[in-house]
């Protein structure tokens, strides 16, 4: 290994010398690669935010198994099923409890601007905590009060003044379907691509907001398994015992069920995947143009190297060295710009768009592959570099 490093140190960095000789061309190339990296970073960031934001509630559920309607597509579109299935689930060995949850969208007046907007309302039994959210569980007594809800402080929209008033202990009211409700407290989950925000309340308050909805029609069934029992095995027993009007999912399967909808059945998931591919294609084209121009410019020099005995793989190594240098140098400004855009996006949309080490390494590897592909295409011209034809 020491001998290899010593050999590399003695080796002239011909690739860097050629790139740095034309500074303007180098800057154009780096700008192009940085632009391609920004495209990839943003699409990957949006894609991850899509899955993370839409499964926040799923991941915080205090349930081992979730019952949903077979017609459900995602949490925003959950047809109801009979509450009797919960009583039937209690007959299965290993089931500790089975609680109902109600979910629906509703139009309410923004307590600050008084403009109408859509929010997601979630109702559950306040005597049985449904979420692993300390802010919610500490205020379960509040939502037992008639027409009282908890509001998501991470909601998207103009709520800053109303949130400040609630933090100060002031009474904040608004209207939902011509019914006055009180915002009794706050919690934080955050906005998603599907919903600007959410409200949590008791099951009784939920039914008051939706008077035409029977209490026997529920959106989700939250099943808790007794200690020592495998949720997978209990889910199989439930699936065999219950009718076909109920779909049985473990909590992890419920999360994947939501992700699958956004990945396969929603156009937005396809758009983000396509954006990553387009960023790679743009980068490949830009780097190829730079390397191809460089090879054409120095084709006589490459032919001379061949004439004095340098093998073809050495010439290829020079081009790939240039590709690697472009990949690393172009990645740095691309990542820096993406960090700023991530912060701007979080502030504007309340979506969880964050830079992670894994994503940075992922984009760096994609950038190196992108530049390597461009280098491989550009080196085809070196095979035709015949000294006899050049001079």
C-alpha positions as a printed NumPy array, in Angstrom:
array([[  0.   ,   0.   ,   0.   ],
       [  2.84 ,   2.393,   0.84 ],
       [  4.393,   1.733,  -2.541],
       [  1.104,   2.487,  -4.261],
       [  0.704,   5.817,  -2.424],
       [  4.301,   6.772,  -3.224],
       [  3.662,   5.981,  -6.867],
       [  0.534,   8.12 ,  -6.872],
       [  2.43 ,  11.006,  -5.279],
       [  5.109,  10.869,  -7.979],
       [  2.5  ,  10.698, -10.735],
       [  1.808,  13.965, -12.575],
       [ -1.864,  14.942, -12.273],
       [ -2.326,  15.404, -15.997],
       [ -6.116,  15.448, -15.663],
       [ -6.06 ,  18.389, -13.238],
       [ -3.512,  20.269, -15.341],
       [ -5.707,  19.982, -18.411],
       [ -8.838,  21.069, -16.558],
       [ -7.157,  24.002, -14.817],
       [ -5.524,  25.182, -18.039],
       [ -8.901,  26.413, -19.313],
       [-10.335,  28.085, -16.218],
       [-13.476,  29.371, -17.907],
       [-14.314,  25.929, -19.271],
       [-13.694,  24.425, -15.838],
       [-16.049,  26.91 , -14.152],
       [-18.77 ,  26.216, -16.729],
       [-18.385,  22.475, -16.14 ],
       [-18.516,  22.822, -12.375],
       [-21.584,  25.06 , -12.622],
       [-23.312,  22.472, -14.779],
       [-22.506,  19.622, -12.397],
       [-23.559,  21.708,  -9.389],
       [-26.85 ,  22.49 , -11.137],
       [-27.431,  18.793, -11.822],
       [-26.62 ,  17.985,  -8.166],
       [-29.063,  20.626,  -6.957],
       [-31.772,  19.046,  -9.108],
       [-31.024,  15.617,  -7.649],
       [-30.793,  16.909,  -4.078],
       [-34.103,  18.746,  -4.317],
       [-35.974,  15.853,  -5.918],
       [-34.63 ,  13.386,  -3.349],
       [-35.432,  15.844,  -0.563],
       [-38.987,  16.311,  -1.799],
       [-39.411,  12.567,  -2.268],
       [-38.249,  11.804,   1.28 ],
       [-40.414,  14.62 ,   2.658],
       [-43.369,  13.132,   0.773],
       [-43.025,   9.807,   2.564],
       [-41.993,  11.201,   5.963],
       [-44.68 ,  13.882,   6.194],
       [-47.502,  11.568,   5.158],
       [-46.544,   8.827,   7.639],
       [-45.867,  10.92 ,  10.752],
       [-49.211,  10.004,  12.296],
       [-48.808,   6.36 ,  11.253],
       [-45.443,   6.094,  12.995],
       [-46.804,   7.644,  16.202],
       [-49.822,   5.334,  16.532],
       [-50.017,   3.378,  19.776],
       [-51.166,   0.216,  18.044],
       [-49.583,  -3.055,  16.975],
       [-52.221,  -3.794,  14.328],
       [-54.435,  -1.454,  12.317],
       [-57.782,  -2.369,  10.789],
       [-58.907,  -0.42 ,   7.715],
       [-61.472,  -0.738,   4.983],
       [-60.326,  -2.722,   1.904],
       [-61.381,   0.317,  -0.16 ],
       [-58.988,   2.649,   1.686],
       [-56.292,   4.251,  -0.434],
       [-54.451,   6.271,   2.211],
       [-55.162,   8.093,   5.478],
       [-56.843,  10.938,   3.587],
       [-59.187,   8.533,   1.864],
       [-60.39 ,   5.959,   4.383],
       [-63.921,   4.627,   3.829],
       [-65.597,   3.464,   7.003],
       [-66.334,  -0.032,   8.243],
       [-68.47 ,  -1.44 ,  11.038],
       [-67.4  ,  -0.999,  14.646],
       [-68.581,  -4.562,  15.261],
       [-65.273,  -5.784,  13.784],
       [-63.53 ,  -4.427,  16.899],
       [-65.704,  -6.549,  19.154],
       [-64.976,  -9.565,  16.976],
       [-61.262,  -8.815,  17.155],
       [-61.393,  -9.076,  20.937],
       [-62.255, -12.771,  20.539],
       [-58.803, -13.493,  19.125],
       [-56.206, -14.798,  21.618],
       [-53.439, -12.271,  22.092],
       [-55.58 ,  -9.168,  21.491],
       [-55.368,  -6.813,  24.46 ],
       [-57.597,  -3.989,  23.208],
       [-59.296,  -2.708,  20.067],
       [-60.163,   0.985,  19.874],
       [-61.925,   3.032,  17.223],
       [-60.511,   6.075,  15.463],
       [-62.409,   8.531,  13.299],
       [-60.663,  10.452,  10.51 ],
       [-62.108,  12.96 ,   8.087],
       [-61.37 ,  16.27 ,   6.37 ],
       [-63.388,  19.352,   7.217],
       [-63.577,  23.018,   6.254],
       [-62.879,  25.396,   9.124],
       [-62.226,  29.094,   9.471],
       [-58.618,  29.971,  10.114],
       [-58.781,  31.459,  13.66 ],
       [-56.349,  34.172,  12.6  ],
       [-57.409,  35.166,   9.082],
       [-61.028,  33.865,   9.263],
       [-60.57 ,  32.379,   5.814],
       [-61.929,  28.928,   5.097],
       [-59.449,  26.119,   4.626],
       [-59.365,  22.349,   4.851],
       [-57.885,  20.457,   7.801],
       [-57.858,  16.835,   8.876],
       [-59.844,  15.983,  12.006],
       [-58.948,  12.947,  14.109],
       [-61.211,  11.665,  16.855],
       [-60.423,   8.937,  19.387],
       [-61.301,   7.796,  22.881],
       [-59.485,  10.212,  25.243],
       [-59.451,   7.547,  27.96 ],
       [-57.162,   5.423,  25.774],
       [-54.206,   7.361,  24.293],
       [-53.976,   6.684,  20.553],
       [-50.682,   8.412,  19.732],
       [-47.183,   8.393,  21.121],
       [-47.248,  12.186,  21.262],
       [-46.539,  13.595,  24.75 ],
       [-48.121,  16.963,  23.916],
       [-51.375,  15.24 ,  23.013],
       [-51.369,  12.755,  25.888],
       [-50.825,  15.537,  28.422],
       [-53.994,  17.283,  27.218],
       [-56.43 ,  14.398,  26.966],
       [-58.609,  15.936,  29.696],
       [-58.967,  19.086,  27.597],
       [-60.454,  17.364,  24.553],
       [-63.105,  15.763,  26.776],
       [-64.7  ,  19.218,  27.015],
       [-67.526,  19.785,  24.492],
       [-66.474,  21.316,  21.156],
       [-62.816,  21.516,  22.176],
       [-59.923,  20.487,  19.937],
       [-56.141,  20.457,  19.875],
       [-54.442,  22.205,  16.957],
       [-51.248,  21.256,  15.14 ],
       [-48.78 ,  24.116,  15.617],
       [-46.824,  22.778,  12.634],
       [-49.731,  23.387,  10.251],
       [-49.083,  25.212,   7.004],
       [-50.655,  28.669,   6.831],
       [-50.996,  31.948,   8.735],
       [-51.462,  30.787,  12.322],
       [-48.573,  32.475,  14.141],
       [-50.681,  35.043,  16.036],
       [-53.323,  32.474,  16.999],
       [-50.65 ,  30.031,  18.193],
       [-49.053,  32.764,  20.306],
       [-52.419,  33.515,  21.919],
       [-52.975,  29.855,  22.757],
       [-49.469,  29.622,  24.241],
       [-50.359,  32.583,  26.457],
       [-53.427,  30.757,  27.751],
       [-55.951,  32.913,  25.92 ],
       [-59.206,  31.446,  24.617],
       [-59.184,  31.078,  20.837],
       [-62.366,  30.072,  19.05 ],
       [-63.335,  29.56 ,  15.44 ],
       [-66.115,  28.008,  13.362],
       [-66.465,  24.565,  11.811],
       [-69.593,  23.874,   9.775],
       [-71.381,  26.787,  11.493],
       [-70.406,  25.364,  14.874],
       [-68.184,  27.276,  17.291],
       [-65.24 ,  25.278,  18.597],
       [-62.509,  26.135,  21.076],
       [-58.827,  25.441,  20.485],
       [-57.82 ,  24.198,  23.909],
       [-54.196,  23.315,  23.25 ],
       [-51.411,  22.673,  20.786],
       [-49.275,  19.785,  19.615],
       [-46.844,  19.383,  16.757],
       [-46.935,  16.883,  13.929],
       [-46.514,  19.104,  10.897],
       [-47.998,  19.613,   7.463],
       [-47.803,  17.05 ,   4.707],
       [-48.335,  16.88 ,   0.977],
       [-51.86 ,  15.625,   1.648],
       [-52.943,  17.985,   4.426],
       [-52.101,  21.505,   5.586],
       [-52.634,  20.532,   9.207],
       [-54.732,  18.524,  11.621],
       [-57.006,  18.765,  14.642],
       [-57.323,  16.161,  17.395],
       [-60.335,  15.759,  19.6  ],
       [-62.422,  13.189,  21.416],
       [-64.594,  10.728,  19.541],
       [-67.7  ,  12.437,  20.94 ],
       [-66.596,  15.854,  19.711],
       [-65.775,  14.339,  16.331],
       [-69.316,  12.979,  16.017],
       [-70.675,  16.422,  16.952],
       [-68.733,  17.906,  14.038],
       [-70.123,  15.23 ,  11.719],
       [-73.701,  14.744,  12.963],
       [-74.734,  12.653,   9.962],
       [-72.055,  10.079,  10.594],
       [-73.117,   7.117,  12.782],
       [-70.801,   6.254,  15.637],
       [-70.808,   2.657,  14.371],
       [-68.935,   3.694,  11.196],
       [-65.241,   4.011,  12.053],
       [-62.175,   4.88 ,   9.976],
       [-59.481,   2.842,  11.733],
       [-59.336,   0.098,  14.298],
       [-56.332,   0.262,  16.628],
       [-55.496,  -3.171,  17.979],
       [-52.998,  -3.656,  20.797],
       [-51.404,  -7.063,  21.3  ],
       [-50.768,  -8.607,  24.711],
       [-47.124,  -8.883,  25.805],
       [-45.514, -12.101,  24.625],
       [-47.603, -12.402,  21.459],
       [-46.28 , -11.807,  17.949],
       [-48.234,  -9.071,  16.107],
       [-47.645, -10.892,  12.817],
       [-49.255, -14.083,  14.125],
       [-52.153, -12.202,  15.722],
       [-52.682, -10.317,  12.441],
       [-52.952, -13.642,  10.59 ],
       [-55.564, -14.868,  13.069],
       [-57.51 , -11.615,  12.721],
       [-57.376, -11.818,   8.954],
       [-58.813, -15.346,   9.026],
       [-61.464, -14.489,  11.63 ],
       [-62.825, -11.168,  10.347],
       [-64.962, -10.638,   7.277],
       [-63.638,  -9.403,   3.942],
       [-64.861,  -5.873,   4.672],
       [-61.776,  -5.302,   6.861],
       [-58.103,  -5.24 ,   5.93 ],
       [-55.641,  -6.241,   8.654],
       [-52.207,  -4.586,   8.715],
       [-49.408,  -4.464,  11.236],
       [-48.254,  -0.952,  12.096],
       [-45.234,  -1.26 ,   9.794],
       [-47.441,  -2.577,   6.999],
       [-49.773,   0.368,   7.56 ],
       [-46.829,   2.747,   7.098],
       [-45.777,   0.938,   3.931],
       [-49.407,   0.984,   2.758],
       [-49.337,   4.793,   2.886],
       [-45.934,   5.003,   1.208],
       [-47.048,   2.656,  -1.553],
       [-49.969,   4.905,  -2.375],
       [-47.745,   7.956,  -2.813],
       [-45.049,   5.977,  -4.623],
       [-47.19 ,   3.961,  -7.046],
       [-50.693,   5.446,  -7.168],
       [-49.961,   9.15 ,  -6.913],
       [-48.485,  11.172,  -9.795],
       [-46.351,  13.229,  -7.421],
       [-44.211,  10.22 ,  -6.478],
       [-43.509,   9.504, -10.152],
       [-42.678,  13.157, -10.789],
       [-40.005,  13.209,  -8.074],
       [-38.441,   9.966,  -9.361],
       [-38.447,  11.379, -12.875],
       [-36.806,  14.571, -11.585],
       [-33.869,  12.561, -10.191],
       [-33.439,  10.811, -13.549],
       [-33.581,  14.124, -15.406],
       [-30.907,  15.575, -13.121],
       [-28.614,  12.642, -13.904],
       [-29.211,  12.984, -17.644],
       [-28.496,  16.725, -17.537],
       [-25.263,  16.09 , -15.639],
       [-24.135,  13.35 , -18.027],
       [-24.694,  15.618, -21.041],
       [-22.857,  18.573, -19.481],
       [-19.837,  16.545, -18.356],
       [-19.691,  14.705, -21.678],
       [-19.568,  17.991, -23.559],
       [-16.69 ,  19.187, -21.382],
       [-14.675,  15.973, -21.604],
       [-15.407,  15.483, -25.288],
       [-14.22 ,  19.02 , -26.048],
       [-11.108,  18.417, -23.963],
       [-10.307,  15.18 , -25.827],
       [-10.808,  16.863, -29.211],
       [ -8.628,  19.792, -28.179],
       [ -5.753,  17.551, -27.046],
       [ -6.196,  14.71 , -29.517],
       [ -2.697,  15.336, -30.973],
       [ -1.132,  15.204, -27.516],
       [ -2.912,  11.931, -26.791],
       [ -1.666,  10.551, -30.108],
       [  1.854,  11.602, -29.181],
       [  1.571,   9.732, -25.876],
       [  0.646,   6.645, -27.855],
       [  3.593,   7.155, -30.201],
       [  6.134,   7.303, -27.357],
       [  4.8  ,   4.134, -25.75 ],
       [  2.026,   5.025, -23.339],
       [ -0.686,   2.413, -23.338],
       [ -4.309,   3.152, -24.077],
       [ -5.435,   2.498, -20.492],
       [ -3.18 ,   5.357, -19.312],
       [ -4.975,   7.785, -21.618],
       [ -8.282,   6.477, -20.346],
       [ -7.119,   7.009, -16.771],
       [ -6.428,  10.682, -17.566],
       [ -9.98 ,  11.208, -18.816],
       [-11.472,   9.359, -15.84 ],
       [ -9.266,  11.418, -13.546],
       [-10.797,  14.549, -15.041],
       [-14.29 ,  13.073, -14.539],
       [-13.561,  12.301, -10.873],
       [-12.166,  15.792, -10.25 ],
       [-15.222,  17.369, -11.872],
       [-17.541,  15.159,  -9.802],
       [-15.979,  16.109,  -6.457],
       [-15.483,  19.813,  -7.189],
       [-18.973,  20.159,  -8.675],
       [-20.579,  18.321,  -5.766],
       [-19.356,  20.828,  -3.148],
       [-21.192,  23.948,  -4.437],
       [-24.184,  21.802,  -5.383],
       [-24.521,  20.595,  -1.808],
       [-24.007,  24.108,  -0.399],
       [-26.776,  25.553,  -2.578],
       [-29.067,  22.638,  -1.716],
       [-28.616,  23.268,   2.019],
       [-29.873,  26.809,   1.537],
       [-32.8  ,  25.671,  -0.605],
       [-33.724,  23.01 ,   1.957],
       [-33.93 ,  25.643,   4.677],
       [-35.977,  27.936,   2.43 ],
       [-38.36 ,  25.077,   1.578],
       [-38.86 ,  24.125,   5.236],
       [-39.684,  27.706,   6.145],
       [-42.122,  28.169,   3.254],
       [-43.946,  24.813,   3.391],
       [-43.39 ,  23.317,   6.879],
       [-42.344,  20.098,   5.152],
       [-39.548,  17.929,   6.642],
       [-36.886,  18.648,   4.018],
       [-33.531,  17.994,   5.69 ],
       [-30.029,  17.156,   4.528],
       [-28.767,  13.819,   5.783],
       [-25.348,  12.208,   5.599],
       [-26.785,   9.222,   3.752],
       [-28.37 ,  11.467,   1.113],
       [-25.158,  13.465,   0.687],
       [-23.179,  10.252,   0.143],
       [-25.886,   8.97 ,  -2.175],
       [-25.745,  12.082,  -4.358],
       [-21.933,  12.08 ,  -4.309],
       [-21.905,   8.486,  -5.565],
       [-24.501,   9.351,  -8.218],
       [-22.367,  12.318,  -9.268],
       [-19.263,  10.137,  -9.606],
       [-21.248,   7.568, -11.617],
       [-22.672,  10.375, -13.751],
       [-19.219,  11.737, -14.525],
       [-17.799,   8.236, -15.064],
       [-20.483,   7.516, -17.673],
       [-19.647,  10.765, -19.416],
       [-15.942,   9.887, -19.292],
       [-16.603,   6.431, -20.725],
       [-18.5  ,   7.948, -23.658],
       [-15.84 ,  10.61 , -24.241],
       [-12.956,   8.082, -24.268],
       [-14.277,   6.395, -27.388],
       [-12.54 ,   9.085, -29.415],
       [ -9.187,   8.135, -27.899],
       [ -9.312,   4.778, -29.644],
       [ -9.049,   6.62 , -32.943],
       [ -6.049,   8.684, -31.832],
       [ -3.538,   7.246, -34.336],
       [ -0.185,   9.128, -34.531],
       [  0.112,   8.313, -38.241],
       [ -3.109,  10.157, -38.979],
       [ -2.354,  13.141, -36.733],
       [  0.984,  14.192, -38.215]])
